[in-house]
Amino acid sequence: MQDLAPSEAFLAAMPKVELHVHVEGTLEPELMIALAVKNGATLPWTDVDAVRAAYAFTDLQSFLDVYYLGAGVLRTASDFYELAMAYLRRAAAEQVRHTEMFFDPQTHTHRTIPIEAVLEGLFAAMHDAHAQLSITSALIPCFLRHLPADDAIATFEALLPWADRFAAFGLDSSEVGNPPEKFRTVFDRVRAQGLRTVAHAGEEGPPSYIWDALDTLGVSRIDHGVRCLEDPLLVERLVRDRIPLTVCPLSNVRLRVFEKLADHNLPTLLERGLAVTVNSDDPAYFGGYLLENIRAVVRDLGFGYAQLYTLGQNAIAGSFLPDHERARLHAEHDAFFAPVPGLRTGTAGPGGA
């Protein structure tokens, strides 16, 4: 059975954890148009087909240009509630047990949207999704690296009243030309509050950005990180310190990090013993939520039960859940894979827990 590709039913039913998804990146065109009409927001597109036609990205920046335009329709707490609840419903239907969602406060506060409205909507959706769908979630505010570092400091100070409700603080947006070092001061302040840090690094930026994120920002997780293989010493460090990499296969293809999925280095990352995970990034824009990313690595990279088991265990181990919650999810994951002949459960193997 291990020599056979996992069935669609197996992939659909498999319990999952997602560590890299931007809630603004789950804004489907239908909701974007509906909220634009509701809020009187101006978009360069008049219908859903026109929105989707704009998703012909050539790199990260070409995506971000469209992404920030789309986010402009989000105005009220109810908008953020509807956005997050739509994603959480879909994730729960795909058997996602836990998800850790990024959001970009500055994208909204720079449009004079009160941060209270953003958080009210997101927190309410997370509460209701847990109560109604049994999915747990955590929130990670990210600083926009294309904006000045002083703006990140002001954003952190504005978020301090809610700091104990965030899983970590992160760094995202345009990577090239914006090294992690630029945000040393704000990340020092975050860690001084006893808070975790994560950062996007090594997607388009060089391996040195991953080193910088680890040593300057003190991150406990690298978002993307696929360029680490260019630096053997970095690979050794990531393996030794068990640093999770939140890899996003379909995103990497849509943003031309890899020309096609068959070229992706995910198999090599796993073989080298890195703690890699699979995630969806901005699924409304990149054509695939978590289940579709998993289907894609099975279809195009030939992943079987053993690789899927390790990826799942890595995601659970790399989450910011309390120990007892991680233990519960590991047990569920083990039980799901236990019937697979020849597969040793109870350990994540290379790159695992």
N, C-alpha and C positions, 0 to 999 in steps of 0.2 A: 504493500500500500504506500510505503514511503516513496517509491519510485514514481508514483502517479502524482499528477498535479492535484492539489487540494480542490475539492469541488466548490462550485458557487455557493451551495448550501453551507458548507463548512466555513467559508470566508465570511458569509453573511452572519452566521451565528456566533462566530468567534468573539469572545469578550475583548474589548479594546480600550486603550488609553491614548489620549492625544495630548501632546505637550507643545505643539507649535501651530497655533491657529490665531489669526488676527480677527477679532470680532467684526471690525469694519470690513474685512475682506470676505465676510459671509453675506454681504449685501447683494442679494440676487437682483437682476435687472427689473423684475416685476415689482419688487418692493421699492426699489430706487425710484421708478417712475411714479408709483402710487404716492410715495412720500413727497416727491417733488410737486405733484399736483396739490396734495394736502397743505403743504407749507408754502406754496407759491415760490418754490426754489427754481432758479433758472439752470437748465442743463443744455449742453450742446446737442443732445439727442432728444428726439420726440417720442420714440417708441422703443419697445424691448429689442426688436431686431436691430435697430440702429445702435443701441448700447452694446449688444453682443458683437456687432461688426467692428466696434472700436477696440476689441480685445486682441489686436494683432501686435503683440509686444515684441520688441527687438532686444530689450535689456531691462534691467531693474528700473531705471529712470522712466522709460516709456510707460511702464506699468504704473509707477507712482503718480505720474501726471493724471492718468485716468482715475486712479484710486482716490486721490484727494478731491477730484471733482465730484465723484460719486458720494463721498462722505459728506459733502456739503448739503445734502438733503436731510441729514439728521439734525433735528432742531430741539425736540422736547424729550422729556423723560419717557413718554410713551413710545416715541420713535426708537429710543435705545432699548426699551423693553421688547418691542416687537422684533427688532433686529436680533437680539440675543436669544429670545425665545424660539425664533424660527431655526436658528442654528442648533440650539440644544434639543429641540424636538427631533431634528434630523439626525443629530449625533446619537440620541437615545435609540432611535429606530435602527441605526447601524450597529447597535450593541456596544456603543462607547459607554464605559462605566464611569470614567473620570476624564475631564478635560481642563486644561490650563490655558486660559484665553488671554492673549495680548489685547491691549487697547492703547490708543494714542491720544492722551489728554490734550496735547497742544494742537492737534488737528481741529479740535472743537473749541478750546478756549481762545484760539486765535481768530475764531469767527464770533467771538463774544457769547458763546454758549456757556452758561454757568456749569462749572464742574459738578455742582450738586445735582443738576439735571441728568448729566451723563451717568453718574454713579447711582442715582436713585433708580433709573431704568435698568441698568445692568444688574445691580444687586437684587432687585425685585424679580427679574427673570431667573437668576440663579436660584433664588429661594423657591420659586414656584416650580422650576424644573426638577429640583430635588424632591419636593413634596409630591408632585404629580407623576414624574417619570423615573424617579430613583436614580438620577444621574447626578454625580457630584461635580463641582466645578470650582475653579480658582481664577483669580484675576491678577494680571501682571501689567501694570502701567509701563509704557516704554517712552523714553525720551527720543525725540526726533533728532537724528545726528546731523541733518543738514541745517538745523537752526543753531544759534549761538549757545555756547555752554552756559552762559548766565541765564538764559531762558529755561534751561533744564533745571537749574538751581531753584528758580522761582516756582517752577512747576512742582518740584519735589516739596517745597515748603507749603504750597497750596494743598498738597495731598496728605500732608502729615496727620491731619485729624482722622484719616481713615487707614493709616499705615498698617495697623494690626489686622486689617481685612484683606491685605494683599499677600499673595504667595511670594512675590519677589518684585524687583524693579528691573526693567530691561532697557535695551538700546536697539533701535531699528531705523529704517529709512535708508537714504542713499549712503552706501558704504564707501565707494571709491572717493578718496580725497577727504574722508572724515574718519580718521583713525580713532580707536577707543581712547587713546591718550588725551584727546580733546575733552573728555568727560571725567577725568580723574577726580576733580574736586567734588562733583555731585555724587559720584559713586563712593567716595570716601565718606560723605555725609550719610548716604544710605546705609553703608555698613556700620557706621558709628551708632546708628539706631538699632543695630542688631538684626538688620533685614538682609535677605538674600539678594544676589544680583545674577543676572543672565545677560547675554549680549549676542546679537547677530554678528557673525564674523566668519570670514573665509567662505563666503558665497561668491561675490565678485572680488572682494578684497583679498590681499595676499595672506599667506600663512602668518606673517608677522603680526597681522591684526588679531589672530587667535592668541598668539603669545601675549600681546598687549592686553587683550580682554582678560586673560588668566592672571597675569602678573600685576597689571596696573589697576584693573577694575575689580579683581578678586571674584570673578564669576564662578559659579558652581555648575553652570551648564552653558554649552555653546550652541547657538541656534544656527543651523546649516553646518558650517565647518567642513564642507566637502573638499576644500583645497588643502586640507592638512596633509594629504599624502605627498605633497611636494616637499615636505620637510620631515625626514626620518626621525630626527630628534624630537620634533613636535608629536609625532605619532607615538613614540615611546612615552612621552609625558602624558598624553591623553589616556593611553592604556593603563599606565601605572597608577594614575590618580583617579581612574574610573570616571572620567568626565563625560557625561552624556552629550551626544550630538543629535540635535533634533532635525533630521534630514527630511526634505520635502521633494520627493522625486518628480511629480508632475509639474510643480512650480519650477524646478531646475530646468526642465525641458522648455516650458513656455517662456522662460526668461533667458534662454540660450546659454545657460551655464553648461549644458550638454546638448548636443544637436538632436539626439534622440535618446529614448530611455534605454535602449540596448547599450548605449555608450556610458551609462551612469557608473560611477565607481562604488556604488553601494555594496556589491558583492565583495570587492576588495576591502572595503572598510570593515565588513563583518569578518572576513578571513584574517585580518590583522588583529582582531580582538578588540576593536573599538566598540564602545557602548552606544551603538547607533540605534535610532528609532525612526519610524516612518510616520509622517504627519502631512497635513493638507495645506498649511500656510494661508493662502487666500483663495479658498475653494470656489467661490462664486466667479472669480476672475480666471482661474486656471483650469476649470473644467473637471474638478474632482474633489469630493470630500474624502474622508479617511478611507472608507471602504473602497473607493475607486483607486486610490493610491496603492492599496494592498493588492487589488486585482491586477493592477498594472505591473507590479514587481513580480507577481506570479507569472503573468503572461509574457512579459518582455525580458525578464531577468532569470526566469526559470526557478524562482524560489519555491521551495517545498515546505513540508511540515517543520523540519528542523530550523530553517531560517525564520519562518514565521513565529515559531515558539521563542527563539532567542530575541527577535525584535519585540515581541510582546512583553517578555520578562524585562528587557531593558527599559521599556517605557514605564512599567510599574516601578522598577527600582529607581528610575530617574525622576519620578514625580516628587512633588513637594507635599505629598500626603503624610499624615502621621504614620508612625511605624505600624501600628495595629491595622490601619486601613490598607497599607501596602501588603501586609501579611495576608489579609483577607483576599485581596485581588490576586496575589501570587497563588493562593490555594485554589481559587476559582479557575485561574488560567491553567494550572497543573491538571485539575480535574477534567477540564475540557479536552486537553491534549492527551490525557492518559490512555484513551482507547487506541491511539495510533500505534500500530505494531513497530517495535524496534526503536521507538523514540524514548530517550531517557528524560523523564520529567523530574522536577524537584531541583533543577539547576538550570540556569540560563545558558551555560556553556560559554564559549568565547564571546566577549562583549556583553555578558549578561550580568545578572545580579550577584 
